[in-house]
Amino acid sequence: MKVNYKLILLSIFIAVSSCKKEDQNQQLVIPYVNVDQYVLLNLPTNLGLNSVGGWTYLTAGSRGIVIYHRTFDEYVAFDRHCTWQTEQTCGQVSVDTTTNVFLNCACCTSRFSLIDGSAINGPATRGLLQYRAQLSSPLTLHVYN
């Protein structure tokens, strides 16, 4: 059986080049900002974090940070900078207060999960930038990158 290597290579090239590429309008770079914040959980502004499902905003990161109390002893923190067209200054996500489990971008209407930061509805396809969040004492949460 005679194998035509040129035909095989051409087929592979066509298959690879026809794969959908990332939309050129989507910038995937969120500016790096050093984050090293300690959040006191007993302050009135942070009392929402004392119960599972609670959240608060933190003035840090690129466009702010949202902290979510995911499980009994687990917190997550995401940058509020929308991952769609990151150069747009209006691209900042906010908690959907009717559900308390989604983050919405008023600029592009993308929706993200507050539980894991993943993109749910687009145009954004990339999840939010996540920071580390750990209890450093019973009443202090350390948020950092």
Residue pairs with C-beta under 8 A, 6 or more apart in sequence:
22 28
22 125
23 123
23 125
25 84
25 85
25 123
26 83
26 84
26 85
26 123
26 124
26 125
26 126
27 85
27 86
27 87
28 83
28 86
28 126
29 86
30 62
30 79
30 81
30 83
30 86
30 129
31 62
31 81
31 86
32 145
33 60
33 61
33 62
34 145
35 60
35 61
35 65
35 131
35 143
35 144
35 145
36 142
36 143
36 144
36 145
37 58
37 60
37 65
37 142
37 143
37 144
38 136
38 140
38 141
38 142
38 143
39 46
39 49
39 56
39 58
39 67
39 140
39 141
39 142
39 143
40 46
40 139
40 140
41 47
41 49
41 50
41 139
41 140
41 141
42 139
45 56
46 56
47 54
48 54
48 55
48 56
48 69
49 55
49 56
49 67
49 69
49 75
49 141
50 69
51 69
52 69
52 70
52 71
52 72
53 68
53 69
53 100
54 68
54 69
55 66
55 67
55 68
55 69
55 95
55 100
55 114
56 66
56 67
57 64
57 65
57 66
57 67
57 80
58 64
58 65
58 66
58 67
58 77
58 143
59 65
60 143
61 79
61 80
61 81
61 129
61 131
62 79
62 80
62 81
62 129
63 79
63 80
63 81
63 91
63 92
64 79
64 80
64 92
65 77
65 78
65 79
65 80
65 131
65 143
66 77
66 78
66 80
66 93
66 95
66 103
66 114
67 75
67 76
67 77
67 133
67 141
67 143
68 75
68 76
68 77
68 78
68 114
68 115
69 75
70 76
70 115
73 135
75 133
75 134
75 135
75 141
76 115
76 116
76 117
76 130
76 133
77 130
77 131
77 132
77 133
77 143
78 93
78 103
78 112
78 114
78 117
78 128
78 129
78 130
78 131
79 128
79 129
79 130
79 131
80 92
80 93
80 94
80 103
80 128
81 91
81 92
81 93
81 128
81 129
82 88
82 91
82 92
82 93
82 105
82 107
82 108
82 110
82 124
82 128
83 110
83 119
83 124
83 125
83 126
83 127
83 128
83 129
84 91
84 105
84 107
84 108
84 110
84 122
84 123
84 124
84 125
85 91
85 107
85 108
88 107
88 108
90 106
90 107
91 105
91 107
91 108
92 105
92 106
92 107
93 103
93 104
93 105
93 110
93 112
93 128
94 103
94 104
94 106
95 102
95 103
95 114
96 102
96 103
96 104
96 111
100 114
101 113
101 114
101 115
102 111
102 112
102 113
102 114
102 120
103 111
103 112
103 113
103 114
103 128
104 110
104 111
104 112
105 111
105 112
105 124
108 123
108 124
109 121
109 123
110 119
110 121
110 122
110 123
110 124
111 119
111 120
111 121
112 118
112 119
112 120
112 124
112 127
112 128
113 120
116 127
117 127
117 128
117 129
117 130
118 127
119 125
119 126
119 127
131 143
131 144
131 145
132 142
132 143
132 144
132 145
133 141
133 142
133 143
134 141
134 142
135 141
135 142
136 142
